[in-house]
Amino acid sequence: MKKRVKKLIAWGLFTLLVMAVSSIFVADRLLPPASGRPSYTLPLSNNQTALDRELVPLLERHPGETGAIMLSDGVDAYAARAISARQAGRSLDLQYYIWRNDLTGRMLANEVWLAAERGVRVRILLDDMGISDMDATLLAMDSHENIELRVYNPFRNRTGVMRLLEMVQRAWGVNHRMHNKSWIADGRVAVVGGRNIGVEYFSAAEEFNFHDLDMVLFGPAVDDANAIFDEFWNSEAAIPIEALNRKPPATIRAVLEHIQEESESEEARRFLDAMDLSPSVRGYFSGALKPIWSKHIQILSDPPIKWRGDDRESWLVEYLLRDIRQAKASVLLISPYFVPGVEGTEGLVAMAERGVDVAVVTNSLAANDVLAVHGGYLRYRKPLLEGGVHLFETRSRADTRGARSLFGSNSSASLHTKATLVDGRHGFVGSFNLDPRSANLNTEMGVMFDDAALGAALFEEFRHLTSPGMSYWVFLDADGRTRWLDRAEDPPVVLTTEPDSTRLQRLIASVVRWLPIESQL
């Protein structure tokens, strides 16, 4: 009996191995065919829509310049998306890694539906990893004649064991995800940054919220976002949701009714009331908001089929490295998942040794929502500190803006902002983590700029994240041991273990530190 069990296990493992190895050669062949018709950004107009009439006179006063507003507040970030959807009269093009089937996810879905009811053409492109068990909702949205929804690099099998087997069979291909995040209204306004769609990104989760950063842009740089969306939308990796699944009409109607009912619920009303009270929202409607205008803003993205071995010069990582390597005075890095690797660590240390002020803010172990990534970071923390790089790790709880929830005032917090600032003016805000996955596996997107005023605004965000109430200063004591300074205490307190972490968390991170999986982190 034991021999039979061992033989079955051996054959099972052998089968999985063969499937995994074969995925290297047949992964792309197993991708469902791209059956959607090509479509492109609709032509702009001077006065067709409310956004046209609002922005064209403003842009005429700033020829060749793009207006930019940074959004660090979760409610303001929701408002930028909701208000632009309400103002849209021509098109909405939405591209996300994650769209949660939760309160804010369904509220924004309702805003999109209402826009479609007004005749707005809506295109939604979502990564298949970030829409677990949402096919009914997505098909409901797609049922509207003015809404088309496509899924990036999807599974043929939508649920259950067959989906798991497909994951093994297509291991090489499904490992590449679309991490882009953009919300474009009428081809004129683009919200680009680090936020996905979900309560934790808009300060509305009861137990856990993210600190994050977006930029609202209007002007010539939005053309970049339009071109990026069209390229992804028309790529062979974008598959219409209707080609992947079917749901009965009764299910579709029930989903739509639920979305509408929740959008009128007491919780939704509380969130919308908070939005209406936001100083930024009031400033928008009163005309008091003052964007930063610049001719040196561009939106960049990796190519849609990044894993095909495209010329790396077109990859986002190369643009970021170019700016960082040219630093003369300072390099400030914000990355929730920070795994610099041997080469990256040596580069940052070399800059610090030649007098460049190099500082990094990332998640502490307790604040990190992916413990494996913290394990990868552990390998490089001490060498970075020994080399003169300044490290800050964010608190898991911080009694400041961005940590409190509208529905749970004591919610935990995690850093999700992804940004770089070089010499005070060369900056990036987007989806790119400083880790191997963003560099080599996922497609990423973001805003790059060369502007002192935008640099000053981003520096304020860095200063906020590294303030005593937000993060610990990490250092080495006289014996070379890693320590954390809690500067919020009076007097400051030195901590000898990973702050607020459990033994299990520390154990998992320590084990991962030695596993050969860094390329996947």
N, C-alpha and C positions, 0 to 999 in steps of 0.2 A: 504493500500500500504506500509506504514511504517513497519507494523508488518511483512509483507512478506519479505521485504528487510532485516529486523533484523533476521528473521528466516534463510534466505539464508546465511547471514554472519555467523550466529552461526553454521550452518551445515558445512560451509566451514572451519571455524576454528577448529571445532571438527574433521573433516576429516584430516586436516593437523596434528593435535595433535596425532591422531591414527597412521598416517603414521610415524610420528617422533618417537613415542614410540615403534612401531613395528620394527623400524630399529635396535633397540638394539638387537633384537632376530633374525632378518633375514638378517642383513646387508651383512654378508659373503655369504649367499646363493644367493644374487642378483648379486654378482660379476660375470662377464662373465668367462667362464671356461678357464683355462690356456691350450691352445691347441698347444702351440709351442713345438717343439722337444727340448730335453735337448742338450746343447752344452757347451763346456768348453774351457778355455784358451789353445791356440795351444802350443805345445812343443817349448822350446827355442832352438836356434842353435848358434854356435860360429861364423858363417860367412855367414848365409843365406841372411841377409838383411844389408842395409847400417848402420842401428842402431846397429846390432850385431857387425859388423866390427869396428865401432867407439867405442863402449862401452866395449866390452869384454877385450881388452888389458888394458883399464883404470881400470876396475874392478879387473883384475888380480894383479894390482899394489896396490890395496887397499882391500885385502882379508877380507871378512866378514863385510865390511863397505858399507854404503849407501851414495851416494853423494846427496847433497841437495842445492838448490838455491831458495832463496825467491824472489817472484815477486810482487812488490807493484805497478809498472807502468802498466797502462792498455794496452798500445801498446805492451810492452814486453810480457804481459800475452797472448795476441792474437798471437804473434809471436811463443810462445812456442807451442801452439796448431797447428798452421798452418805448422810450420817447421817440427814438429814431424810427422804430417800427410804426408808431402811430402817425408820424409825419410823412412816412414814405408814400409815394403815389405811383411809383414806377416799378421798383424791384427791391427784393431782399435776397442777398446771397450770403448764406451762413455756413461756416466751416468749423467743425469742432471735433476734438478727440473724445470728449465725454459730454453727453446730454442726459442728465439724471431725470428719472421719472418721479420727480418729487414736486413740492409746492412751487418753487420758482421755475423749475423745468416746465411744468404744465401751465404756469401763468404766462411764460414767454411763448409757449406753443399757442396759447390762446391769442396773444398779441399778433402772432404770425398769421393765425387763421383769420382774424378780423381784417388784417391787411389784405389777405387773399380775397376776402369777401368784397373789398373795395376795388378789386381788379388788379392788385399788385401781383406781379409775377414773382414767385418764391422758388428759390433753389436751395436745398439743404443737403450738405455733404457731411456725413458722420463716419468716424472710424468704428469698425465693427466691434472692437474690444470694449468700447466705452458705452455701448447701448445694450447691455445684457438684458434679455427678457423684455425688450421694448418693442418687438415687432408689431404687436397689435396697435400700439400708439403711433408708431411710424407709418404703418399702413393707413391708419385713420387720417393722419395728416396728408399723406400722399393721395388719398381719395379725392381731395379737392382739385378741381380742374385747373386751378392756378398754382398748385403746389406740386413740385417734383422733388422726390427725396432719393438720394443715392448713398450707397454704403461703400466705404473704402476697404479694399482688400478683405472681402467678407468670407465667411464660411458658407459652404453649400448647405451643410447640416446646421440647423438653427438651434437645436436643443439636444440635451441628453447625451447618451454614451457615444452616439455616432459623431457628435460634434467633438467630443474628446479624442476619438480615434482620428478624426480629420486633423486635429491639432498636432497629433504625433506625425501623421503622414505628411503634413505640410509644414513641419517644424521650421524649416529653413525660410519659407515664405511668410508665414503668419507672424514671425518674430519682428517683422518690419511694420511699424504702425505710423499713421498720420497724426502727429501731435500738434498740428497747426490749430490756431484759434483766431477766427476773424468774423466780424459781423459788419456787413456792408449794406447801407441803405441808399437806394436810388443811384448807386455808383458814385455818390458824392461824399458820404460819411463812412468812415471805417473805424471800428473799435478793434484794436489789435493788442495782444498782450499775453498774460499768463493764465487768465481765467477760463475755465470750462463753464458749462451751464449746470448749476446745482446749488442747493441751499448753502453748502459750506463755502462756496465762492462769493456769496452775497451777504455774508454775516447773518444768515437766517437759520443756521443749524442749532439745535438745542445743546449739543455736547461738544462739537468740534467744528472750528472755523479756520479758514486759511487767511493769512496775510498775503495779499496779491497786488498786482499792478497792471493796469491797462493804459493805453493811450488812445484818445479820440482824435482822429485826424480828418481834415477837410482841405482839399486843394490838390495840387498836382500829384502828391505822393499816393493819393487814393487810386490813381491809375495803376500803380504797382500792385495794389491789393486786388483790383479787378482782373489784371492779367494773371496773377497767381491763381485766383479762384477758377478762372476759365481753364487754365492748364490742368489743374487737378480734376475739375468737373468732366473734362473731355478725355481724361486719361483712361487707359485700359484697366486701371485699378478701381474705377468708380462704377459700381453696379447698381442699377435701379432696384429699389427695395421690392417692387412688385415682381421682379424676376427671381426673387429668393424665397418668397413666402406668400401665402394666401390666408385670408381670414374671412369668415362669413359676414355678410352685411350687418347682421344683428350685433356682432361683436364690435364692428366699426362704429355703429351708432352709439353703443353703450360707452365706448371710450370717449367719443366726442362729447357726449352728455356729461361725463365725469369731469372732463377738462373744463367745460363751461361752468359747471356747478362749483368746482374748487376755486375757480377764478373769482367767484362771487362770495366765497366763504369768509368767515370772521378772521381767520389767519391771513388770508390774502389781503383783506381790508387793512389789517394792522400793518402789514408790510408796505402797502401802497400809501398809507397815511405817513409812515416814516419817510418814504420817498418824497412825498409832497412837502414835508417839513425840512428836507435837506437844503442847506444853504446853497449848494451847487445847483440844485434843481431850480430853486427860486431865482438864483442868479441867471440861469439860462433863460427863463421866461421873462425876466425883467431886462434882459440885455446887458447885464452887468458882468457876465463872465468875460475874462480877458485871456484869450489863448496866446501862446507864444508863437510868433511867426518866424519861419525860417525857410531859406532856399536849400538847406542842406539836410533834408530828411528823405529817407528812402525806406521802402518796405521790401524785405528780402525773404526768400524761402528756399529750402531744398527742392530738388526736382521731384515730381510725383512718384517716379519709379526709382528711388534712390539706390536700391540694392542691386541694380543692373550693372554697377561699375561705371557710372557716369563719371565724367571728368571732375575730379574733386575740387578743381578751382571754382566750380559753380556751387559748391556746398556752402551752407551758412557758416560752418565751423571755420572755414578758411578766411572769411571776412572778419570774424571775431578775433582769430589768432593774429591776423595782420595788424589790427588796431592795438591789441595787447602788446605785441612784440615791439611796436614803435613807441611805447611809453617812455617818457623822459622824466616825469615827476611822480606820477601816482597811478596805481591800478586798483580800483575798488570793484570787488566781485560779490554779487548776491546770487546764491544758488541753493535751493532747498536740498537738492541731491548733488553733492560735491565729491567727485571721485576723479582727481586730476591725473592719476596714473604716474608712472615713473617719469616720462618725458615732461608732462605738465608740471610736476613738482620741481623737477630740476630747472625748468624755465622760470618759474615764479621765484625760486630761491636765487637764481642768477640775477634776476632783476633787483631783488632786495639787496643783494651784495653790492650792486653797482649804484646804490643810493635811491632807487625807486621805492616809494612808499607803497607796499603791497598789503592789502587788507581784504579779508574774506569774511562774509557772514553766511552761515549755513544753519541747518537745524541741529539742535542738541539731540541726543539719543531719544529722550522722552518726547520731544516735539516731532520727531521724524515719523511719518506715517508708513515708511518702508524701511524696516529694520535692516534688511539685507544691504541697502545702500549705505547705511551708517557703518556697517561692517567693512565695506570697501573703502570708505573714508578713513577708517582707523589706521590703515596701513600707512597713510601719508601724513597724518596729523603731527606726529612728533618730528619727522624730517622737515616739515614746513616751519614749525616753531623754531627748531634748531637753526634753520636758514634765515630767520628774521622776518618771516611772514606773520602778520597779525591775524589772529583768528577770533571770531565771535560766534557763539552758538546761541540760537534763540531759545527763550524759555517756553515751556509747554503751557504755561499760564502767564498772561501778562495783562495787567489792569490798565490798558491803554487802548487807543483807537484801534479797531481792527480785530480785537480779541473778544469783545462783547458781542453777544448775539441778541437779536430782537426777541428771541423766544427762549433764551437761557443765559442769564447774565454771567454765569460762572463757567462758560464754555472754555474748553481747551483750545489752544491755538497752534498752528503749524505754519512755518514759512513756505510760501509757494511762489513768491516773486522771483523772477529770473532776469537779471540785469547786469550790465557791466558799465563802468565809467573810467575812461582813461584820460589823464591829464586835465580833468575837469570839464571836458567838452566833447570828447568822442564817446558816444553812448549807445547802448543797446537795451531795449525792453522787448521781451517776447516770451517764447515757449521753450527756449534752449537752456537745458540744464548743463552744467559743466561736468559731464560724465560721458563714458563711452557710448551709452545708448543714444543720447542726443547727437553725438558726433558722427556715429557710424550706422545706426540702425533706423531710428525714427526720422520722419521728415519733420522739420522744424521751421518756424516762421517768426519774424519780429521786425521791429522798427530800429533802424540805425540812423544816427544823427551826428553832425559835427556842428555844435552850437553851444555857446557859453551859457545862454539863458536856460536852455533845456538841461545842460549839464548841472547848473545850480539847482534846478528843481529835482533832478535825480539824486544829487548829493544830499539834499534835505531828507529824502526817503532813506538813503543809506545811514545818515546820522540818526534818524528815528529808530531804525532797526538795530543799531548798535548802542542805543541809549541804555542806561542801567536797568530801567524797567522792562526792557524788551529782550536783553540778551546777557549772557555771561561772557567775560573776557577770559580767554583760554591762554595759559602760559605754562612754562616749565619752572619748577622750583630749583633750588640750589643743587639738588641731587638728580635733576633731569627728569623728574616725574611730572606727569600732566596734572594740572590743577585748574580750577575754575574760580574766578573771582566774582562773587555776588556783590555788585556795586550798589544794588538797591538797598542793602542793609546799611545801618549807621552804627558803628563803623562797618566797612566792607568785610565780608566773610569769605575765607578761602575754603572751597569744597574739594574733597579728596577723591570723590567718586562721581561718575556721570550724574549730573543733577536730576533729581526727581525720577530717576529710572529704577526699574525693578531688577531683581537678580536674573529673572528670566530674560528680560530685554538685553541685559549685558552679556548673558551667556550666548544668546542667538547672534548678537553682533560679533562677539569674539570668535565663534565658530565660523561664521561667514567670512571673516577676515582672512582665513587660511584656505578657503575653497577656491578652486580655479574657475571662478564665474565672473570675473571682473568685466569682461567684454559685454556681459548682459546687463550690467547695472546702470 
